[in-house]
Amino acid sequence: MILDRLFESRATLANPTGWLTAALQAEPTASGVTISATNALTVPAVLSAVQLIAGTIGQLPLKVFRRLPDNAGKIAEPNHSLYRVIHDRPNPELDACQFWELITTSMLLHGNAYCEVERDRRGRPIALWPLAPDAMAVGRGADGRIVYEFRSASGAITWVDDPTHPPIFHLKAFTGGNTLVGSSVIAHCRETLGLSRALQDHGAALFANGARPGGVLQTKGQLSAEAHARLKQGFEQLHRGAANHHRLAVLEDGVEFHPIGIPPEDAQFLESRRFQVDDVARIFRVPAHLIGSLERSTFSNIEHQSLEYVTHSMGPWFRRIEAGVDRQLLGRTSTHFTKFVTDALLRADTATRMTALSTAINAGILSVNEARSIEDRNARPGGDELIRPLNMAPINDGGPDGNS
């Protein structure tokens, strides 16, 4: 039975799902570094990728639209009850930009984002309150309905899902075959990110020693344990660290310093770190040049890469959020839907933009005022009419090249 298979994934905080176990019991990677959703942000490339994706979504307006009859298009509905919540202020403490950045960051790092839905007496959402994803467990009750259990310092709270008025707004990232919760890319790629952290720590230690792995102090006589410790400590205090480069060393009693050469792997670790940036770009599916790696970017291809970012990198995130809002907050309706307005991301340079708008106006695709709106300019009287050149007409209306 399908329900029997679904019940196998039942989970509570006492019997957590795999993603929660991984979050609560993080183990060191093969590189010896422990990676979690929190400390993954200490890897600069990860921080840059998360800020890039979350910032992109945060800056775009999410609007409620109404479908016009006879497939005539759509029109924004700013008076819809949900419009203010998702477009302006999801709750009294967060504006829309901060809220969607927070929600997206939660999905990127934890694989899930949760909000408690506050509704009015008519059941309409009036506020969304984010919940910490690492404190939430998701399972199924005896009746097959989804159960959310949130545990905080003040105790546990449980919600049972209601398909008509969901008490929890739940967005999932990559699901990986699990229908209940999303899957964290941080958990999937712990080894890669652990290597990035290890290289970062190695670089810090290397430069703390003046970009040298160390050296040997040699003396012909035998030192006591106390003299050995004093000599080592004194030499390190005077000559260890970037601030002490090239300081003069005074050695007594025939003590000689023999530096150890830099191994090839130390001299090449910066190249390894650059490769790790490309790996992080692959993990988050963003162009490497947008998180600081310009090795393969040229003047001729960087604009095309940016367009690919909007289409292939951000497109799935836009659709994931739109579908979640439509299903859980907007409700079952055939006349309304939500959509991110992405025009600002697709704007080309001024010359290309003006050429495209002029072509659209002359072909009767856009009115003058619609084109002015795209350029953030106010409407002009008489600018709402579609126009076309006087020498253009349908082929079948007669004329020298017509068939009549």
Helices and strands as residue ranges (DSSP letters): H 2-7, H 18-24, G 39-42, H 44-59, E 62-67, G 69-71, E 74-76, H 83-83, I 84-88, H 96-110, E 112-119, E 125-131, G 133-135, E 136-140, E 146-152, E 155-160, E 168-172, H 185-188, H 190-208, E 215-218, H 225-239, G 242-244, E 256-259, H 264-267, H 269-284, G 288-291, H 302-308, I 309-314, H 315-325, I 326-330, E 336-340, G 343-346, H 350-362, H 368-374
